Amino acid sequence: MQQRIGYRQAVARQTESLEIGRASVAAALKGLDLSAFAGKTIGLAGIGASYQAALAGALYLRASGIRAFAYTPTDLYGRTDEAADAFIALSASGQSREICDVMREASASPRLAVCRGSDNPLADLTGAVLATDSGADNGASSTGYTGTLLALGMLIDRFAGNGFDWTRLPGAVANVLSGAQQAAGQAARLLQGRTSIDIVGAGVGFANAGEAAMLIREAVRVPASGWDTLNYLHGPMESQDVATGVIAIGDGREVKIAQDMAGFGCPCALVTRRTDVADAESLVVISIPTLGNAMADAILEIIAIQLVAGDMQDAAGLTDITFRYRQTDTKLKPWSPTEV
């Protein structure tokens, strides 16, 4: 059983979860035959937080020279043959009904499931699974999301022959959890009470922007949206003012977005690897390290934002909440108060 725990508890066990996951994924990859994926266009199918991970995975595959696209199940119903030659199906629980539907339709193609464990309907359906072993989590995905990013990063490195030492990740995560805590608390206080929050990023930062928006909606119950950096400059930022907030993720144009918005009086947090950007009125800078690998750096980014969401949740009096709106048709097993 994968235990359902409080949100802050889940974030606090990120270092442990990712160390266990790294060892488990490394061992599992030694036994997986991935030859059927060679030379094929790969579709990554996900929903909810897993779709955001699919966006990051597709970007990393393309950056590694492999054609790949991220899809929601809505994109794939009745069209799997046209979408890709092989599929990676993402569902932390392995119980997402829509992902199982489209992977059933894609039965003629090579398929691999990435799930928290290996004993679930999606793993049975695809016949091949890479278990993240991320363990206990909250309904607002924390270890589940980062575990999926980790597994995709290591899997894609195997596909592409990339060289990265994933043993460096858990220590860097521990540094973010301790080193970013104070700035995350300041950012949470700045963003508290905003009527809506936009999160802006590019590349894997855009995938994290969407995941951060889900976190703030689910854990803090504040309307939030994720935006691509350059797209954000073409109009969406016009609605921002002192009543709203922005979280910018990145080291490039995102820095100026954060500084400009703060200058207009809009409370902003900037998650960045740059060391030359200072706090200002209405701006809190959260500095994170870089490991030089897009997927590993994405994990560090989202953990910094998970800290912000945790402080906002506590300040809003919503500690350890569960979802108010529970669907009865999205999972193959009923919702459980003790199991994710």
VOGUKOL-714228 format. One line per field, with one value per atom (N, C-alpha, C): residue in three letters; atom name; x, z, y negated. Coordinates in steps of 0.1 Angstrom, whole numbers. Atoms other than C-alpha are relative to their C-alpha. Layout:
// residues N
res = [ala ...]
atom = [CA ...]
px = [X ...]
pz = [Z ...]
py = [Y ...]
//
This chain:
// residues 340
res = [met met met gln gln gln gln gln gln arg arg arg ile ile ile gly gly gly tyr tyr tyr arg arg arg gln gln gln ala ala ala val val val ala ala ala arg arg arg gln gln gln thr thr thr glu glu glu ser ser ser leu leu leu glu glu glu ile ile ile gly gly gly arg arg arg ala ala ala ser ser ser val val val ala ala ala ala ala ala ala ala ala leu leu leu lys lys lys gly gly gly leu leu leu asp asp asp leu leu leu ser ser ser ala ala ala phe phe phe ala ala ala gly gly gly lys lys lys thr thr thr ile ile ile gly gly gly leu leu leu ala ala ala gly gly gly ile ile ile gly gly gly ala ala ala ser ser ser tyr tyr tyr gln gln gln ala ala ala ala ala ala leu leu leu ala ala ala gly gly gly ala ala ala leu leu leu tyr tyr tyr leu leu leu arg arg arg ala ala ala ser ser ser gly gly gly ile ile ile arg arg arg ala ala ala phe phe phe ala ala ala tyr tyr tyr thr thr thr pro pro pro thr thr thr asp asp asp leu leu leu tyr tyr tyr gly gly gly arg arg arg thr thr thr asp asp asp glu glu glu ala ala ala ala ala ala asp asp asp ala ala ala phe phe phe ile ile ile ala ala ala leu leu leu ser ser ser ala ala ala ser ser ser gly gly gly gln gln gln ser ser ser arg arg arg glu glu glu ile ile ile cys cys cys asp asp asp val val val met met met arg arg arg glu glu glu ala ala ala ser ser ser ala ala ala ser ser ser pro pro pro arg arg arg leu leu leu ala ala ala val val val cys cys cys arg arg arg gly gly gly ser ser ser asp asp asp asn asn asn pro pro pro leu leu leu ala ala ala asp asp asp leu leu leu thr thr thr gly gly gly ala ala ala val val val leu leu leu ala ala ala thr thr thr asp asp asp ser ser ser gly gly gly ala ala ala asp asp asp asn asn asn gly gly gly ala ala ala ser ser ser ser ser ser thr thr thr gly gly gly tyr tyr tyr thr thr thr gly gly gly thr thr thr leu leu leu leu leu leu ala ala ala leu leu leu gly gly gly met met met leu leu leu ile ile ile asp asp asp arg arg arg phe phe phe ala ala ala gly gly gly asn asn asn gly gly gly phe phe phe asp asp asp trp trp trp thr thr thr arg arg arg leu leu leu pro pro pro gly gly gly ala ala ala val val val ala ala ala asn asn asn val val val leu leu leu ser ser ser gly gly gly ala ala ala gln gln gln gln gln gln ala ala ala ala ala ala gly gly gly gln gln gln ala ala ala ala ala ala arg arg arg leu leu leu leu leu leu gln gln gln gly gly gly arg arg arg thr thr thr ser ser ser ile ile ile asp asp asp ile ile ile val val val gly gly gly ala ala ala gly gly gly val val val gly gly gly phe phe phe ala ala ala asn asn asn ala ala ala gly gly gly glu glu glu ala ala ala ala ala ala met met met leu leu leu ile ile ile arg arg arg glu glu glu ala ala ala val val val arg arg arg val val val pro pro pro ala ala ala ser ser ser gly gly gly trp trp trp asp asp asp thr thr thr leu leu leu asn asn asn tyr tyr tyr leu leu leu his his his gly gly gly pro pro pro met met met glu glu glu ser ser ser gln gln gln asp asp asp val val val ala ala ala thr thr thr gly gly gly val val val ile ile ile ala ala ala ile ile ile gly gly gly asp asp asp gly gly gly arg arg arg glu glu glu val val val lys lys lys ile ile ile ala ala ala gln gln gln asp asp asp met met met ala ala ala gly gly gly phe phe phe gly gly gly cys cys cys pro pro pro cys cys cys ala ala ala leu leu leu val val val thr thr thr arg arg arg arg arg arg thr thr thr asp asp asp val val val ala ala ala asp asp asp ala ala ala glu glu glu ser ser ser leu leu leu val val val val val val ile ile ile ser ser ser ile ile ile pro pro pro thr thr thr leu leu leu gly gly gly asn asn asn ala ala ala met met met ala ala ala asp asp asp ala ala ala ile ile ile leu leu leu glu glu glu ile ile ile ile ile ile ala ala ala ile ile ile gln gln gln leu leu leu val val val ala ala ala gly gly gly asp asp asp met met met gln gln gln asp asp asp ala ala ala ala ala ala gly gly gly leu leu leu thr thr thr asp asp asp ile ile ile thr thr thr phe phe phe arg arg arg tyr tyr tyr arg arg arg gln gln gln thr thr thr asp asp asp thr thr thr lys lys lys leu leu leu lys lys lys pro pro pro trp trp trp ser ser ser pro pro pro thr thr thr glu glu glu val val val]
atom = [N CA C N CA C N CA C N CA C N CA C N CA C N CA C N CA C N CA C N CA C N CA C N CA C N CA C N CA C N CA C N CA C N CA C N CA C N CA C N CA C N CA C N CA C N CA C N CA C N CA C N CA C N CA C N CA C N CA C N CA C N CA C N CA C N CA C N CA C N CA C N CA C N CA C N CA C N CA C N CA C N CA C N CA C N CA C N CA C N CA C N CA C N CA C N CA C N CA C N CA C N CA C N CA C N CA C N CA C N CA C N CA C N CA C N CA C N CA C N CA C N CA C N CA C N CA C N CA C N CA C N CA C N CA C N CA C N CA C N CA C N CA C N CA C N CA C N CA C N CA C N CA C N CA C N CA C N CA C N CA C N CA C N CA C N CA C N CA C N CA C N CA C N CA C N CA C N CA C N CA C N CA C N CA C N CA C N CA C N CA C N CA C N CA C N CA C N CA C N CA C N CA C N CA C N CA C N CA C N CA C N CA C N CA C N CA C N CA C N CA C N CA C N CA C N CA C N CA C N CA C N CA C N CA C N CA C N CA C N CA C N CA C N CA C N CA C N CA C N CA C N CA C N CA C N CA C N CA C N CA C N CA C N CA C N CA C N CA C N CA C N CA C N CA C N CA C N CA C N CA C N CA C N CA C N CA C N CA C N CA C N CA C N CA C N CA C N CA C N CA C N CA C N CA C N CA C N CA C N CA C N CA C N CA C N CA C N CA C N CA C N CA C N CA C N CA C N CA C N CA C N CA C N CA C N CA C N CA C N CA C N CA C N CA C N CA C N CA C N CA C N CA C N CA C N CA C N CA C N CA C N CA C N CA C N CA C N CA C N CA C N CA C N CA C N CA C N CA C N CA C N CA C N CA C N CA C N CA C N CA C N CA C N CA C N CA C N CA C N CA C N CA C N CA C N CA C N CA C N CA C N CA C N CA C N CA C N CA C N CA C N CA C N CA C N CA C N CA C N CA C N CA C N CA C N CA C N CA C N CA C N CA C N CA C N CA C N CA C N CA C N CA C N CA C N CA C N CA C N CA C N CA C N CA C N CA C N CA C N CA C N CA C N CA C N CA C N CA C N CA C N CA C N CA C N CA C N CA C N CA C N CA C N CA C N CA C N CA C N CA C N CA C N CA C N CA C N CA C N CA C N CA C N CA C N CA C N CA C N CA C N CA C N CA C N CA C N CA C N CA C N CA C N CA C N CA C N CA C N CA C N CA C N CA C N CA C N CA C N CA C N CA C N CA C N CA C N CA C N CA C N CA C N CA C N CA C N CA C N CA C N CA C N CA C N CA C N CA C N CA C N CA C N CA C N CA C N CA C N CA C N CA C N CA C N CA C N CA C N CA C N CA C N CA C N CA C N CA C N CA C N CA C N CA C N CA C N CA C N CA C N CA C N CA C N CA C N CA C N CA C N CA C N CA C N CA C N CA C N CA C N CA C N CA C N CA C N CA C N CA C N CA C N CA C N CA C N CA C N CA C N CA C N CA C N CA C N CA C N CA C N CA C N CA C N CA C N CA C N CA C]
px = [8 0 9 -7 12 -7 7 3 -3 4 -16 4 -5 1 -3 2 -1 9 -8 12 14 -13 41 8 -7 50 6 -5 53 11 -11 75 13 -11 97 8 -7 105 5 -4 116 14 -14 153 0 1 145 -6 7 120 9 -8 144 12 -11 173 -5 6 151 -3 4 137 12 -11 171 6 -6 184 -9 10 152 0 0 151 13 -13 188 0 0 183 -10 10 151 4 -5 167 9 -9 193 -7 8 165 -10 10 144 6 -4 147 -7 6 141 3 -4 152 -12 12 116 -2 2 118 10 -11 149 -5 4 144 -14 14 108 -4 5 88 -8 5 78 -11 10 45 -1 1 43 -14 14 7 -1 2 -3 -12 12 -31 3 -3 -30 15 -14 5 9 -7 16 1 -1 8 11 -10 31 14 -12 58 3 -1 51 6 -6 58 15 -15 92 7 -7 100 1 0 91 11 -10 113 14 -13 142 4 -2 138 4 -4 139 13 -14 169 11 -9 185 0 -1 179 -11 10 148 -14 13 115 -10 10 88 -10 11 55 -7 9 34 -14 15 -3 -8 10 -33 -8 8 -57 -10 9 -81 6 -7 -55 1 -3 -52 -12 11 -86 -3 2 -91 11 -11 -58 14 -13 -30 10 -9 -17 6 -6 -12 9 -7 3 15 -14 35 2 -3 52 2 -2 58 -5 6 44 6 -3 55 -13 12 24 3 -4 26 -13 11 3 6 -6 17 -7 8 -11 -1 2 -13 -15 15 -51 -7 7 -59 -7 8 -88 3 -1 -82 14 -13 -45 -1 2 -55 -8 8 -81 9 -8 -56 11 -10 -29 -6 7 -54 -1 1 -60 13 -14 -22 6 -5 -18 10 -9 0 14 -13 28 8 -8 57 -5 5 45 7 -6 61 -7 6 44 10 -8 60 -10 10 42 8 -6 49 4 -3 48 -2 1 47 -12 12 15 -13 11 -13 -6 6 -37 8 -7 -16 13 -11 15 -4 5 -5 -3 5 -19 12 -12 15 9 -9 34 14 -13 64 -1 2 68 14 -12 95 -6 6 85 9 -8 96 3 -1 92 1 0 85 -8 6 63 -11 11 40 -1 2 25 -13 13 -3 -8 8 -32 5 -7 -15 14 -12 14 13 -13 48 11 -10 70 -4 5 48 5 -5 57 15 -15 94 5 -5 97 -2 2 82 11 -11 107 13 -12 135 1 0 125 1 -1 120 14 -14 154 9 -9 172 -3 4 152 5 -4 159 15 -15 196 4 -3 195 -3 4 177 11 -8 201 15 -14 233 6 -5 235 8 -8 260 -3 2 248 0 -1 255 -12 12 221 2 -2 236 2 -1 242 -13 13 205 -5 6 194 7 -7 221 -4 4 211 -14 13 175 0 -1 184 5 -4 202 -11 12 171 -9 10 149 4 -5 171 3 -5 186 -11 10 155 -12 11 132 -4 3 135 -6 5 130 -14 13 101 -11 10 84 -3 3 89 -8 8 75 -15 14 45 -7 6 38 -4 2 41 -12 11 17 -13 12 -8 -11 12 -43 -1 2 -38 -12 12 -69 3 -5 -49 15 -14 -14 4 -6 4 14 -13 34 6 -6 58 13 -13 86 1 -3 102 6 -6 113 -6 5 110 -6 6 102 -15 15 69 -7 7 61 -2 2 68 -10 10 47 -14 13 17 -2 1 25 -2 2 29 -14 13 -4 -10 8 -20 1 -3 -3 -8 6 -16 -15 14 -51 -4 4 -51 3 -4 -32 -4 3 -41 -14 13 -74 0 -1 -63 1 -1 -69 14 -13 -36 2 -2 -23 14 -14 9 2 -2 23 14 -13 52 5 -6 76 -3 2 74 -14 14 37 -6 5 32 1 -3 47 -10 9 20 -14 13 -9 -5 6 -17 4 -4 3 -8 7 -21 -10 10 -45 6 -6 -19 1 -1 -19 3 -3 -15 -8 9 -43 4 -3 -27 15 -14 7 6 -7 34 11 -12 60 7 -7 86 11 -10 109 10 -10 142 11 -12 174 1 -1 166 -11 10 136 -9 8 118 5 -5 141 -6 6 129 -15 14 93 -3 2 96 3 -3 113 -10 10 89 -13 13 58 1 -1 71 1 0 78 -13 13 42 -9 7 33 -6 5 24 10 -9 38 6 -7 64 10 -11 86 8 -8 115 9 -8 130 11 -11 164 13 -14 199 10 -9 213 3 -4 231 2 -2 231 -13 13 194 -4 3 184 -15 13 152 -3 4 132 -14 14 99 -9 10 72 8 -8 100 8 -8 114 8 -8 143 3 -3 145 12 -12 180 1 -1 185 13 -12 216 -3 2 221 9 -8 232 4 -4 235 -7 9 208 -14 13 174 -10 11 153 4 -4 174 -3 2 172 -15 15 134 -4 3 132 3 -3 150 -9 9 128 -13 14 95 0 -1 107 0 0 114 -15 14 78 -9 8 64 2 -1 79 -9 9 61 -15 14 28 -3 2 33 -3 1 37 -13 13 7 -12 11 -14 -2 1 -6 -6 5 -12 -15 14 -46 -9 8 -56 -5 5 -58 10 -10 -30 -7 4 -35 -15 14 -68 1 2 -81 -9 7 -98 -15 14 -134 -8 7 -144 6 -5 -139 -8 7 -146 -1 3 -160 3 -2 -150 14 -13 -113 10 -9 -97 -6 6 -101 -3 3 -102 -6 6 -123 11 -9 -107 1 -3 -91 6 -6 -84 14 -13 -53 10 -9 -38 -1 0 -27 1]
pz = [0 0 0 1 -9 9 -11 22 -5 2 18 13 -11 41 -2 1 48 -10 11 22 5 -5 43 3 -3 54 -13 13 18 -6 5 8 8 -9 38 -3 3 26 -14 13 -8 -1 1 -1 1 -2 12 -12 11 -16 -13 12 -44 1 -1 -30 -2 2 -28 -14 14 -62 -10 9 -78 0 -1 -66 -7 6 -76 -15 15 -111 -7 6 -117 -1 0 -108 -10 10 -129 -14 14 -160 -5 4 -160 -5 4 -165 -11 10 -191 -14 14 -228 -7 6 -245 -15 14 -280 -9 8 -293 -2 1 -287 -10 7 -308 -14 13 -338 -1 1 -330 6 -6 -323 12 -13 -287 5 -6 -273 15 -14 -236 4 -4 -222 15 -14 -189 2 -3 -171 14 -13 -141 1 -1 -127 -9 9 -149 -14 13 -180 1 -1 -167 -1 1 -162 -15 14 -198 -8 7 -211 2 -3 -193 -7 6 -206 -15 15 -242 -4 2 -240 1 -3 -226 -11 12 -253 -12 12 -281 2 -2 -265 -1 1 -265 -14 14 -303 -3 2 -300 -2 3 -316 10 -10 -289 2 -2 -280 13 -12 -248 -4 3 -250 13 -9 -228 -6 6 -232 -11 10 -250 -14 13 -277 -7 5 -281 -3 2 -280 -15 14 -315 -9 9 -328 5 -5 -311 -12 11 -344 -7 7 -358 9 -10 -326 2 -3 -321 -4 4 -329 13 -13 -292 11 -10 -259 14 -14 -224 8 -6 -202 15 -13 -170 9 -11 -139 13 -13 -104 6 -7 -91 -10 9 -123 -1 -1 -118 -9 8 -142 -11 10 -163 -14 14 -193 -6 5 -196 -3 4 -195 -13 12 -222 -12 12 -246 -2 2 -239 -5 6 -247 -15 14 -280 -7 6 -286 2 -4 -280 -11 10 -313 1 -1 -303 12 -13 -278 10 -11 -244 12 -13 -211 10 -11 -179 10 -11 -154 12 -12 -120 13 -14 -83 3 -3 -80 -13 12 -104 0 -1 -92 -2 3 -109 -14 13 -139 -12 12 -162 -3 2 -156 -6 6 -164 -14 13 -195 -10 9 -210 0 -1 -199 3 -4 -190 9 -9 -161 6 -7 -146 13 -13 -109 6 -6 -93 15 -14 -58 9 -7 -46 14 -13 -17 4 -5 5 -6 6 -9 4 -2 -7 -12 12 -30 -10 8 -42 -2 3 -59 3 -3 -44 -4 3 -43 -13 12 -71 -12 12 -95 -1 1 -87 -3 3 -87 -15 14 -122 -9 7 -134 1 -2 -119 -9 8 -136 -15 14 -170 -3 3 -167 -1 1 -160 -12 12 -187 -13 12 -213 -2 0 -204 -6 5 -211 -15 15 -245 -8 8 -256 3 -4 -239 6 -7 -219 13 -12 -190 11 -12 -157 12 -12 -122 9 -7 -106 15 -14 -72 6 -5 -69 4 -2 -68 14 -13 -33 9 -8 -17 -3 4 -38 5 -5 -28 15 -15 9 1 -1 3 -3 3 -13 11 -11 15 12 -12 41 -4 4 21 -5 6 4 10 -9 34 4 -4 46 -11 12 12 -4 4 5 10 -10 37 -3 3 27 -13 13 -8 4 -4 8 7 -7 30 -10 10 0 -9 9 -21 7 -8 7 -3 2 0 -14 14 -37 -6 6 -58 -10 10 -84 -1 1 -91 -14 13 -125 3 -1 -127 -15 14 -157 -1 2 -171 -14 14 -203 1 0 -213 11 -12 -183 10 -9 -164 -3 4 -184 6 -6 -173 15 -14 -137 3 -2 -141 1 0 -149 13 -12 -120 12 -11 -96 1 0 -107 6 -6 -99 15 -14 -65 8 -7 -56 0 0 -67 10 -8 -49 15 -14 -17 7 -6 -12 -4 5 -31 -5 7 -50 -15 14 -87 -5 4 -105 -14 14 -141 -3 4 -157 -15 13 -187 -5 7 -212 1 -2 -207 -11 12 -242 -3 2 -245 10 -11 -212 -4 4 -228 -10 11 -255 5 -4 -234 14 -12 -204 13 -12 -179 2 -1 -185 12 -11 -158 14 -13 -131 7 -8 -103 14 -14 -66 7 -6 -59 -4 5 -78 3 -2 -78 -11 11 -100 7 -3 -95 -14 13 -123 3 -1 -128 -11 11 -147 3 -1 -153 -11 11 -185 0 1 -195 12 -12 -164 11 -11 -142 -3 3 -160 2 -3 -158 14 -14 -121 5 -4 -117 -5 6 -140 8 -7 -123 14 -14 -88 -1 1 -100 -2 1 -109 13 -13 -73 1 0 -82 8 -8 -55 -9 9 -72 8 -5 -63 -12 11 -86 5 -3 -85 -11 10 -102 5 -3 -104 0 1 -109 14 -13 -80 1 0 -91 0 0 -86 15 -14 -53 3 -4 -34 -2 1 -38 6 -5 -27 -9 7 -38 -8 7 -50 10 -8 -32 -9 8 -48 7 -6 -41 -8 7 -51 2 -1 -60 -8 7 -72 -14 12 -106 -1 2 -115 -14 14 -152 -8 7 -162 1 0 -172 9 -9 -154 15 -14 -122 5 -4 -122 1 -1 -128 14 -13 -96 11 -10 -76 -1 1 -90 6 -6 -81 15 -15 -46 7 -5 -40 1 1 -51 10 -10 -30 14 -13 0 2 0 -9 2 -1 -13 14 -13 20 10 -10 39 -3 3 20 5 -5 29 15 -15 66 3 -3 66 -3 3 50 9 -9 77 -7 8 52 2 -2 67 -1 1 57 -6 6 37 -10 11 13 -10 11 -20 4 -3 -17 -12 11 -52 -5 4 -57 -11 12 -90 2 -1 -93 -13 13 -129 -6 6 -132 5 -5 -112 -1 1 -116 14 -13 -78 8 -7 -53 8 -8 -35 14 -13 -2 9 -8 28 5 -6 37 -11 10 3 -13 12 -28 -12]
py = [12 0 -13 12 -35 -10 8 -57 -14 14 -90 -7 7 -115 -15 14 -153 -6 6 -177 -3 4 -191 12 -12 -156 6 -6 -145 -8 8 -174 2 -2 -168 13 -13 -132 0 0 -143 6 -5 -135 15 -15 -100 6 -6 -94 1 0 -104 9 -9 -84 14 -13 -53 2 -1 -60 2 0 -66 15 -14 -32 10 -9 -14 -1 2 -29 5 -5 -22 15 -14 14 5 -4 17 -1 3 2 11 -11 30 12 -12 55 -3 4 36 1 0 44 -11 12 11 -1 0 21 -3 3 18 -15 15 -20 -6 6 -25 -5 6 -49 -4 3 -55 -13 12 -86 4 -4 -84 -10 8 -97 3 -1 -104 -4 2 -101 -2 2 -116 -9 9 -134 -6 6 -158 -3 3 -161 9 -9 -132 -6 7 -154 -10 10 -181 8 -8 -154 5 -4 -142 -11 12 -178 0 1 -178 12 -11 -143 -1 2 -151 -10 10 -182 6 -6 -162 10 -10 -135 -8 7 -161 -7 6 -179 11 -11 -144 6 -5 -140 10 -10 -118 -7 7 -129 5 -4 -129 -11 10 -146 4 -3 -149 -1 -1 -140 1 -4 -141 11 -11 -112 -6 6 -136 -1 1 -141 14 -13 -103 9 -9 -88 1 -3 -72 -4 5 -86 4 -4 -67 3 -4 -54 -12 12 -89 -8 8 -102 3 -5 -81 14 -14 -48 8 -7 -39 -10 9 -52 3 -1 -59 -6 3 -59 -4 5 -80 0 0 -74 4 -4 -74 11 -11 -52 12 -10 -32 3 -2 -35 -10 10 -64 6 -7 -52 -5 5 -75 5 -4 -65 15 -14 -28 1 0 -35 -2 3 -50 10 -10 -25 13 -12 3 -2 3 -14 1 -1 -15 13 -13 22 5 -5 27 -7 7 3 4 -2 7 -9 8 -6 3 -2 -12 -9 8 -24 -5 6 -47 -3 1 -43 0 -1 -45 14 -14 -7 8 -9 23 8 -8 39 -8 8 20 3 -3 21 -5 5 -1 8 -9 20 13 -12 51 -1 2 36 -2 2 24 11 -12 55 -4 4 34 -13 11 10 -4 6 -13 -6 4 -17 -11 11 -50 2 -3 -36 -12 13 -71 0 -2 -59 -9 8 -79 -14 13 -111 -6 7 -136 0 1 -140 -11 10 -172 6 -9 -153 -8 6 -160 11 -11 -128 7 -7 -113 -7 8 -142 1 1 -144 15 -14 -105 3 -2 -106 -7 8 -133 8 -8 -112 12 -12 -80 -4 4 -98 -5 4 -115 11 -12 -82 8 -8 -64 -6 7 -90 -1 -1 -91 14 -14 -53 0 0 -58 -7 9 -86 2 -1 -75 -12 12 -107 4 -3 -108 -10 8 -122 8 -7 -112 -3 3 -109 2 -1 -101 -14 14 -139 -6 7 -146 -1 1 -136 -11 10 -158 -14 14 -188 -3 2 -182 -4 3 -182 -15 14 -215 -10 9 -231 0 0 -219 -8 8 -235 -14 13 -264 -10 9 -277 -2 1 -274 -14 14 -310 -8 8 -326 5 -6 -302 -6 5 -314 -15 14 -351 -1 0 -343 3 -4 -326 -11 11 -356 -11 10 -379 4 -4 -358 3 -4 -350 -11 8 -364 -6 5 -370 7 -6 -365 10 -10 -345 -1 -1 -335 6 -5 -331 5 -6 -308 0 2 -315 7 -6 -294 5 -5 -280 13 -14 -245 8 -7 -222 -9 9 -253 -3 1 -255 12 -12 -220 -2 3 -230 -11 10 -261 6 -6 -240 9 -8 -216 -9 10 -246 -5 6 -260 11 -10 -226 1 0 -226 -11 11 -260 1 -2 -252 11 -12 -218 -2 0 -226 -13 13 -263 -5 4 -266 -14 13 -297 2 -1 -301 -3 2 -297 6 -5 -292 0 -1 -281 -6 7 -301 3 0 -297 -15 13 -326 -10 9 -341 -3 2 -335 -10 9 -354 -14 14 -385 -6 3 -385 -3 4 -397 5 -5 -374 -8 7 -395 -13 13 -425 1 0 -412 -1 0 -413 -14 12 -440 3 -2 -444 11 -10 -420 15 -13 -391 3 -3 -374 8 -7 -358 8 -7 -331 2 -2 -332 10 -10 -302 -1 0 -306 -10 8 -325 -10 9 -344 -11 11 -366 0 -1 -353 -10 10 -376 -13 13 -407 -1 -1 -396 -2 1 -392 -15 14 -426 -10 10 -444 1 -2 -429 -6 5 -437 -16 15 -473 -6 5 -476 3 -2 -465 14 -13 -429 9 -9 -405 11 -10 -382 8 -8 -353 5 -5 -343 12 -12 -308 1 1 -310 5 -5 -297 -12 12 -332 -5 5 -348 -15 15 -384 -7 6 -391 -2 3 -408 -1 3 -410 -14 14 -442 -1 1 -456 8 -8 -431 11 -11 -406 8 -9 -376 9 -9 -357 13 -13 -320 7 -5 -308 15 -15 -271 3 -4 -252 6 -7 -237 12 -12 -202 2 -1 -208 10 -10 -183 -5 7 -196 6 -7 -169 -2 2 -171 -14 14 -209 -3 2 -207 5 -5 -186 -10 10 -212 -13 11 -240 3 -3 -223 2 -2 -214 -14 14 -251 -5 5 -259 8 -8 -230 -6 6 -247 -13 11 -279 4 -4 -261 6 -6 -243 -11 11 -276 -8 6 -291 8 -9 -261 -2 1 -264 -14 14 -302 -2 1 -297 9 -9 -272 12 -12 -243 12 -10 -221 14 -14 -184 1 -1 -191 12 -9 -165 -7 7 -173 0 1 -186 7 -6 -174 13 -13 -137 6 -5 -122 16 -14 -87 8 -6 -80 -2 3 -89 11 -11 -60 14 -13 -23 6 -4 -19 -12 11 -39 -9 8 -69 5 -5 -60 -11 11 -83 4 -4 -63 4 -5 -53 -9 7 -72 9]
//
